[in-house]
Amino acid sequence: MKNCPICNSVLTDRIVTPCMDCGGDEFELDHYLEHRYTQYETYFGSLITLCNYCETDFRSYKPTYFGFHKNKRPSIQDFNFIRELKDPKLSTDKFYLTYNQRSAFLKFTEHCRIQNMR
């Protein structure tokens, strides 16, 4: 994927941490091994990997960002634990600077929005 699935803007390559939410933040590269990373099955069967900070912060997203009704508060309690990453590694992903997000998270967001329109 070369373009953002939400707005079709061009994405760039970036070294990222395993967290699909904050993993593209360059600040996180310096201390990514201090975090715990967990993979979950989430809304509509999607998989997401989050660091321990983003797990806690996930509920700060407005529900409408993911296409949910404004009264549906996103929560880590909605997720099913899959596994903890025992040996987290840096990788490369596409990144959108305007949203400050990895393409992995943008795809997750797009999937939620599409499923919520059905």
KEDREN-633578 format. One record per atom (N, C-alpha, C, O): atom name; residue number from 1; x, y, z; residue in one letter. Coordinates in pm, whole numbers. Layout:
% residues N
SITE atom seq     px     py     pz type
SITE   CA NUM      X      Y      Z    a
...
END
This chain:
% residues 118
SITE atom seq     px     py     pz type
SITE    N   1     85   -117      0    m
SITE   CA   1      0      0      0    m
SITE    C   1     90    124      0    m
SITE    O   1    176    140     86    m
SITE    N   2     68    209    -97    k
SITE   CA   2    146    332   -108    k
SITE    C   2     68    454    -61    k
SITE    O   2    127    559    -35    k
SITE    N   3    -63    439    -49    n
SITE   CA   3   -146    553    -12    n
SITE    C   3   -229    522    112    n
SITE    O   3   -258    406    143    n
SITE    N   4   -266    628    182    c
SITE   CA   4   -349    616    302    c
SITE    C   4   -484    557    263    c
SITE    O   4   -547    606    169    c
SITE    N   5   -530    453    333    p
SITE   CA   5   -660    394    300    p
SITE    C   5   -778    484    337    p
SITE    O   5   -891    459    294    p
SITE    N   6   -752    588    415    i
SITE   CA   6   -860    676    460    i
SITE    C   6   -873    798    368    i
SITE    O   6   -985    836    331    i
SITE    N   7   -760    861    332    c
SITE   CA   7   -768    985    253    c
SITE    C   7   -691    978    122    c
SITE    O   7   -692   1074     44    c
SITE    N   8   -625    866     95    n
SITE   CA   8   -551    841    -29    n
SITE    C   8   -423    924    -44    n
SITE    O   8   -367    928   -153    n
SITE    N   9   -376    989     62    s
SITE   CA   9   -249   1062     56    s
SITE    C   9   -133    964     50    s
SITE    O   9   -144    850     95    s
SITE    N  10    -22   1010     -5    v
SITE   CA  10     96    925    -19    v
SITE    C  10    158    899    118    v
SITE    O  10    171    990    201    v
SITE    N  11    197    774    141    l
SITE   CA  11    264    734    265    l
SITE    C  11    413    721    239    l
SITE    O  11    455    698    125    l
SITE    N  12    493    735    345    t
SITE   CA  12    638    719    333    t
SITE    C  12    682    598    414    t
SITE    O  12    611    552    503    t
SITE    N  13    800    547    383    d
SITE   CA  13    857    437    461    d
SITE    C  13    917    491    589    d
SITE    O  13    974    601    592    d
SITE    N  14    904    413    696    r
SITE   CA  14    959    455    825    r
SITE    C  14    992    331    907    r
SITE    O  14    921    230    899    r
SITE    N  15   1097    338    985    i
SITE   CA  15   1127    233   1083    i
SITE    C  15   1029    250   1198    i
SITE    O  15   1008    362   1246    i
SITE    N  16    969    140   1242    v
SITE   CA  16    863    145   1343    v
SITE    C  16    885     40   1451    v
SITE    O  16    956    -59   1431    v
SITE    N  17    821     63   1565    t
SITE   CA  17    817    -36   1672    t
SITE    C  17    698   -129   1645    t
SITE    O  17    621   -103   1552    t
SITE    N  18    681   -235   1722    p
SITE   CA  18    569   -326   1700    p
SITE    C  18    431   -265   1726    p
SITE    O  18    331   -317   1676    p
SITE    N  19    422   -157   1803    c
SITE   CA  19    292    -98   1835    c
SITE    C  19    231    -37   1710    c
SITE    O  19    292     50   1647    c
SITE    N  20    112    -82   1674    m
SITE   CA  20     47    -31   1554    m
SITE    C  20     -5    110   1574    m
SITE    O  20    -32    179   1475    m
SITE    N  21    -21    155   1696    d
SITE   CA  21    -72    290   1723    d
SITE    C  21     42    392   1727    d
SITE    O  21     47    481   1643    d
SITE    N  22    133    381   1821    c
SITE   CA  22    240    481   1837    c
SITE    C  22    371    438   1772    c
SITE    O  22    469    511   1781    c
SITE    N  23    375    324   1710    g
SITE   CA  23    500    267   1659    g
SITE    C  23    575    350   1558    g
SITE    O  23    694    329   1537    g
SITE    N  24    507    445   1493    g
SITE   CA  24    575    531   1396    g
SITE    C  24    633    656   1456    g
SITE    O  24    700    732   1386    g
SITE    N  25    610    679   1583    d
SITE   CA  25    662    797   1652    d
SITE    C  25    813    778   1672    d
SITE    O  25    855    683   1739    d
SITE    N  26    893    866   1616    e
SITE   CA  26   1038    851   1624    e
SITE    C  26   1090    850   1767    e
SITE    O  26   1192    788   1795    e
SITE    N  27   1021    917   1859    f
SITE   CA  27   1059    917   1999    f
SITE    C  27   1056    775   2057    f
SITE    O  27   1138    741   2143    f
SITE    N  28    963    693   2011    e
SITE   CA  28    948    557   2063    e
SITE    C  28   1064    465   2023    e
SITE    O  28   1088    365   2090    e
SITE    N  29   1135    498   1917    l
SITE   CA  29   1246    414   1872    l
SITE    C  29   1358    406   1975    l
SITE    O  29   1426    304   1985    l
SITE    N  30   1377    513   2051    d
SITE   CA  30   1486    518   2147    d
SITE    C  30   1465    430   2269    d
SITE    O  30   1561    391   2336    d
SITE    N  31   1342    398   2299    h
SITE   CA  31   1316    319   2421    h
SITE    C  31   1209    211   2400    h
SITE    O  31   1139    174   2494    h
SITE    N  32   1196    163   2279    y
SITE   CA  32   1089     67   2251    y
SITE    C  32   1101    -63   2330    y
SITE    O  32   1000   -128   2357    y
SITE    N  33   1222   -101   2368    l
SITE   CA  33   1238   -226   2444    l
SITE    C  33   1190   -213   2588    l
SITE    O  33   1180   -313   2659    l
SITE    N  34   1163    -93   2633    e
SITE   CA  34   1110    -72   2768    e
SITE    C  34    960   -103   2775    e
SITE    O  34    904   -114   2884    e
SITE    N  35    896   -115   2659    h
SITE   CA  35    753   -141   2655    h
SITE    C  35    723   -291   2644    h
SITE    O  35    808   -371   2604    h
SITE    N  36    602   -325   2680    r
SITE   CA  36    548   -460   2659    r
SITE    C  36    453   -448   2541    r
SITE    O  36    376   -352   2532    r
SITE    N  37    457   -544   2449    y
SITE   CA  37    372   -542   2330    y
SITE    C  37    282   -665   2330    y
SITE    O  37    328   -778   2350    y
SITE    N  38    153   -641   2307    t
SITE   CA  38     56   -749   2310    t
SITE    C  38    -29   -745   2184    t
SITE    O  38    -71   -639   2138    t
SITE    N  39    -54   -863   2131    q
SITE   CA  39   -140   -875   2013    q
SITE    C  39   -279   -917   2060    q
SITE    O  39   -294  -1003   2146    q
SITE    N  40   -380   -853   2001    y
SITE   CA  40   -520   -880   2035    y
SITE    C  40   -602   -904   1910    y
SITE    O  40   -570   -854   1802    y
SITE    N  41   -708   -981   1926    e
SITE   CA  41   -813   -985   1825    e
SITE    C  41   -914   -880   1869    e
SITE    O  41   -954   -875   1986    e
SITE    N  42   -954   -795   1776    t
SITE   CA  42  -1037   -681   1812    t
SITE    C  42  -1168   -682   1734    t
SITE    O  42  -1216   -786   1689    t
SITE    N  43  -1222   -565   1718    y
SITE   CA  43  -1349   -548   1649    y
SITE    C  43  -1346   -613   1511    y
SITE    O  43  -1252   -596   1434    y
SITE    N  44  -1451   -686   1481    f
SITE   CA  44  -1472   -746   1349    f
SITE    C  44  -1360   -841   1311    f
SITE    O  44  -1332   -859   1192    f
SITE    N  45  -1294   -903   1410    g
SITE   CA  45  -1191  -1003   1384    g
SITE    C  45  -1055   -947   1346    g
SITE    O  45   -965  -1024   1312    g
SITE    N  46  -1037   -816   1352    s
SITE   CA  46   -908   -755   1320    s
SITE    C  46   -805   -787   1428    s
SITE    O  46   -840   -805   1545    s
SITE    N  47   -680   -794   1388    l
SITE   CA  47   -570   -809   1483    l
SITE    C  47   -501   -675   1499    l
SITE    O  47   -487   -598   1404    l
SITE    N  48   -459   -648   1622    i
SITE   CA  48   -385   -525   1650    i
SITE    C  48   -279   -556   1756    i
SITE    O  48   -302   -634   1848    i
SITE    N  49   -163   -495   1740    t
SITE   CA  49    -56   -505   1839    t
SITE    C  49    -40   -367   1902    t
SITE    O  49    -23   -267   1832    t
SITE    N  50    -44   -364   2034    l
SITE   CA  50    -33   -238   2108    l
SITE    C  50     73   -250   2216    l
SITE    O  50     94   -357   2273    l
SITE    N  51    140   -139   2245    c
SITE   CA  51    231   -134   2360    c
SITE    C  51    147   -111   2486    c
SITE    O  51     29    -77   2477    c
SITE    N  52    207   -129   2600    n
SITE   CA  52    133   -114   2725    n
SITE    C  52     79     28   2743    n
SITE    O  52    -26     46   2805    n
SITE    N  53    148    129   2691    y
SITE   CA  53     98    266   2701    y
SITE    C  53    -28    284   2615    y
SITE    O  53   -128    338   2661    y
SITE    N  54    -23    238   2491    c
SITE   CA  54   -138    255   2401    c
SITE    C  54   -257    170   2444    c
SITE    O  54   -371    207   2417    c
SITE    N  55   -233     58   2510    e
SITE   CA  55   -344    -20   2567    e
SITE    C  55   -424     69   2662    e
SITE    O  55   -547     74   2655    e
SITE    N  56   -353    138   2749    t
SITE   CA  56   -417    224   2848    t
SITE    C  56   -484    344   2782    t
SITE    O  56   -592    386   2824    t
SITE    N  57   -420    398   2682    d
SITE   CA  57   -468    520   2618    d
SITE    C  57   -575    496   2510    d
SITE    O  57   -636    592   2462    d
SITE    N  58   -599    372   2473    f
SITE   CA  58   -688    342   2361    f
SITE    C  58   -828    402   2379    f
SITE    O  58   -890    445   2282    f
SITE    N  59   -875    406   2500    r
SITE   CA  59  -1010    457   2523    r
SITE    C  59  -1021    609   2503    r
SITE    O  59  -1131    664   2508    r
SITE    N  60   -907    676   2481    s
SITE   CA  60   -912    820   2455    s
SITE    C  60   -959    851   2313    s
SITE    O  60   -995    965   2284    s
SITE    N  61   -958    751   2226    y
SITE   CA  61  -1009    773   2089    y
SITE    C  61  -1159    797   2094    y
SITE    O  61  -1231    732   2169    y
SITE    N  62  -1203    892   2013    k
SITE   CA  62  -1347    913   2000    k
SITE    C  62  -1405    793   1924    k
SITE    O  62  -1346    750   1825    k
SITE    N  63  -1517    741   1968    p
SITE   CA  63  -1574    623   1903    p
SITE    C  63  -1605    647   1755    p
SITE    O  63  -1597    554   1675    p
SITE    N  64  -1639    768   1720    t
SITE   CA  64  -1672    798   1580    t
SITE    C  64  -1550    788   1489    t
SITE    O  64  -1566    772   1368    t
SITE    N  65  -1429    797   1545    y
SITE   CA  65  -1308    781   1465    y
SITE    C  65  -1306    643   1398    y
SITE    O  65  -1258    629   1285    y
SITE    N  66  -1357    542   1468    f
SITE   CA  66  -1361    406   1415    f
SITE    C  66  -1497    372   1354    f
SITE    O  66  -1520    258   1315    f
SITE    N  67  -1584    470   1345    g
SITE   CA  67  -1715    447   1285    g
SITE    C  67  -1821    398   1381    g
SITE    O  67  -1931    362   1339    g
SITE    N  68  -1789    395   1511    f
SITE   CA  68  -1886    352   1611    f
SITE    C  68  -1980    468   1646    f
SITE    O  68  -1949    584   1620    f
SITE    N  69  -2092    434   1705    h
SITE   CA  69  -2185    534   1756    h
SITE    C  69  -2113    614   1864    h
SITE    O  69  -2026    562   1933    h
SITE    N  70  -2148    742   1877    k
SITE   CA  70  -2078    830   1971    k
SITE    C  70  -2085    783   2116    k
SITE    O  70  -2004    827   2198    k
SITE    N  71  -2180    697   2151    n
SITE   CA  71  -2192    647   2288    n
SITE    C  71  -2114    517   2312    n
SITE    O  71  -2108    470   2426    n
SITE    N  72  -2054    460   2208    k
SITE   CA  72  -1975    337   2221    k
SITE    C  72  -1831    376   2248    k
SITE    O  72  -1763    423   2157    k
SITE    N  73  -1783    357   2368    r
SITE   CA  73  -1648    396   2406    r
SITE    C  73  -1551    282   2373    r
SITE    O  73  -1564    173   2430    r
SITE    N  74  -1453    304   2281    p
SITE   CA  74  -1355    198   2254    p
SITE    C  74  -1280    160   2381    p
SITE    O  74  -1245    247   2461    p
SITE    N  75  -1256     32   2399    s
SITE   CA  75  -1192    -12   2522    s
SITE    C  75  -1112   -140   2498    s
SITE    O  75  -1153   -226   2420    s
SITE    N  76  -1000   -152   2564    i
SITE   CA  76   -918   -272   2557    i
SITE    C  76   -994   -393   2611    i
SITE    O  76   -962   -507   2577    i
SITE    N  77  -1095   -369   2695    q
SITE   CA  77  -1177   -479   2747    q
SITE    C  77  -1260   -545   2637    q
SITE    O  77  -1311   -656   2656    q
SITE    N  78  -1275   -479   2523    d
SITE   CA  78  -1345   -538   2409    d
SITE    C  78  -1258   -636   2332    d
SITE    O  78  -1308   -708   2246    d
SITE    N  79  -1129   -641   2362    f
SITE   CA  79  -1033   -718   2285    f
SITE    C  79  -1008   -856   2347    f
SITE    O  79  -1024   -875   2468    f
SITE    N  80   -969   -951   2262    n
SITE   CA  80   -930  -1084   2308    n
SITE    C  80   -779  -1098   2298    n
SITE    O  80   -721  -1077   2192    n
SITE    N  81   -716  -1133   2410    f
SITE   CA  81   -571  -1153   2414    f
SITE    C  81   -533  -1266   2319    f
SITE    O  81   -594  -1373   2320    f
SITE    N  82   -430  -1242   2237    i
SITE   CA  82   -374  -1346   2150    i
SITE    C  82   -239  -1390   2206    i
SITE    O  82   -218  -1507   2237    i
SITE    N  83   -147  -1293   2219    r
SITE   CA  83    -14  -1326   2271    r
SITE    C  83     64  -1200   2303    r
SITE    O  83     36  -1092   2251    r
SITE    N  84    162  -1216   2390    e
SITE   CA  84    257  -1109   2417    e
SITE    C  84    379  -1134   2329    e
SITE    O  84    423  -1248   2316    e
SITE    N  85    434  -1030   2270    l
SITE   CA  85    555  -1045   2189    l
SITE    C  85    674  -1058   2283    l
SITE    O  85    703   -966   2360    l
SITE    N  86    742  -1170   2276    k
SITE   CA  86    853  -1197   2368    k
SITE    C  86    984  -1132   2324    k
SITE    O  86   1067  -1099   2409    k
SITE    N  87   1003  -1115   2195    d
SITE   CA  87   1128  -1060   2143    d
SITE    C  87   1095   -953   2038    d
SITE    O  87   1115   -975   1919    d
SITE    N  88   1044   -835   2084    p
SITE   CA  88    999   -734   1989    p
SITE    C  88   1115   -679   1904    p
SITE    O  88   1226   -659   1953    p
SITE    N  89   1086   -657   1777    k
SITE   CA  89   1185   -606   1683    k
SITE    C  89   1132   -482   1612    k
SITE    O  89   1011   -465   1598    k
SITE    N  90   1223   -398   1569    l
SITE   CA  90   1187   -288   1482    l
SITE    C  90   1163   -344   1343    l
SITE    O  90   1221   -446   1305    l
SITE    N  91   1079   -277   1267    s
SITE   CA  91   1052   -317   1130    s
SITE    C  91   1028   -191   1047    s
SITE    O  91   1046    -80   1097    s
SITE    N  92    987   -208    924    t
SITE   CA  92    955    -96    837    t
SITE    C  92    808   -103    802    t
SITE    O  92    754   -211    775    t
SITE    N  93    742     11    802    d
SITE   CA  93    602     21    763    d
SITE    C  93    583    153    692    d
SITE    O  93    667    243    702    d
SITE    N  94    476    165    620    k
SITE   CA  94    438    294    562    k
SITE    C  94    385    381    676    k
SITE    O  94    331    331    774    k
SITE    N  95    402    512    660    f
SITE   CA  95    367    605    767    f
SITE    C  95    305    730    706    f
SITE    O  95    346    776    600    f
SITE    N  96    205    783    777    y
SITE   CA  96    140    907    733    y
SITE    C  96    164   1013    839    y
SITE    O  96    108   1007    948    y
SITE    N  97    246   1110    805    l
SITE   CA  97    288   1213    900    l
SITE    C  97    171   1298    947    l
SITE    O  97    167   1334   1065    l
SITE    N  98     77   1330    860    t
SITE   CA  98    -35   1416    899    t
SITE    C  98   -116   1353   1012    t
SITE    O  98   -153   1422   1107    t
SITE    N  99   -144   1222   1003    y
SITE   CA  99   -217   1151   1108    y
SITE    C  99   -124   1100   1216    y
SITE    O  99   -169   1061   1324    y
SITE    N 100      8   1101   1189    n
SITE   CA 100    109   1048   1279    n
SITE    C 100     79    901   1312    n
SITE    O 100     84    858   1427    n
SITE    N 101     48    824   1206    q
SITE   CA 101     12    684   1227    q
SITE    C 101     71    593   1120    q
SITE    O 101     92    632   1005    q
SITE    N 102     97    472   1163    r
SITE   CA 102    143    365   1074    r
SITE    C 102     30    321    983    r
SITE    O 102    -88    336   1017    r
SITE    N 103     66    268    866    s
SITE   CA 103    -37    215    776    s
SITE    C 103   -112    100    842    s
SITE    O 103   -230     80    814    s
SITE    N 104    -46     24    928    a
SITE   CA 104   -113    -87    998    a
SITE    C 104   -232    -37   1079    a
SITE    O 104   -338    -99   1079    a
SITE    N 105   -215     76   1147    f
SITE   CA 105   -325    132   1226    f
SITE    C 105   -430    195   1136    f
SITE    O 105   -549    188   1165    f
SITE    N 106   -386    257   1026    l
SITE   CA 106   -481    315    931    l
SITE    C 106   -569    207    869    l
SITE    O 106   -688    228    848    l
SITE    N 107   -510     91    838    k
SITE   CA 107   -588    -22    784    k
SITE    C 107   -688    -72    887    k
SITE    O 107   -803   -101    853    k
SITE    N 108   -646    -82   1013    f
SITE   CA 108   -735   -122   1121    f
SITE    C 108   -853    -26   1130    f
SITE    O 108   -968    -68   1140    f
SITE    N 109   -823    105   1126    t
SITE   CA 109   -927    208   1133    t
SITE    C 109  -1022    197   1016    t
SITE    O 109  -1144    203   1033    t
SITE    N 110   -967    181    897    e
SITE   CA 110  -1051    168    777    e
SITE    C 110  -1143     46    789    e
SITE    O 110  -1262     55    757    e
SITE    N 111  -1089    -66    835    h
SITE   CA 111  -1169   -189    849    h
SITE    C 111  -1285   -166    945    h
SITE    O 111  -1398   -206    917    h
SITE    N 112  -1258   -103   1058    c
SITE   CA 112  -1365    -74   1155    c
SITE    C 112  -1472     15   1093    c
SITE    O 112  -1592     -9   1110    c
SITE    N 113  -1429    118   1021    r
SITE   CA 113  -1525    210    961    r
SITE    C 113  -1614    139    858    r
SITE    O 113  -1735    159    855    r
SITE    N 114  -1552     57    776    i
SITE   CA 114  -1629    -16    674    i
SITE    C 114  -1729   -110    740    i
SITE    O 114  -1845   -116    701    i
SITE    N 115  -1684   -184    841    q
SITE   CA 115  -1772   -279    909    q
SITE    C 115  -1886   -208    982    q
SITE    O 115  -1997   -260    990    q
SITE    N 116  -1859    -91   1034    n
SITE   CA 116  -1964    -16   1105    n
SITE    C 116  -2065     48   1011    n
SITE    O 116  -2173     89   1055    n
SITE    N 117  -2034     57    882    m
SITE   CA 117  -2129    111    786    m
SITE    C 117  -2229      5    739    m
SITE    O 117  -2330     39    677    m
SITE    N 118  -2202   -119    768    r
SITE   CA 118  -2290   -228    721    r
SITE    C 118  -2415   -236    804    r
SITE    O 118  -2500   -322    779    r
END
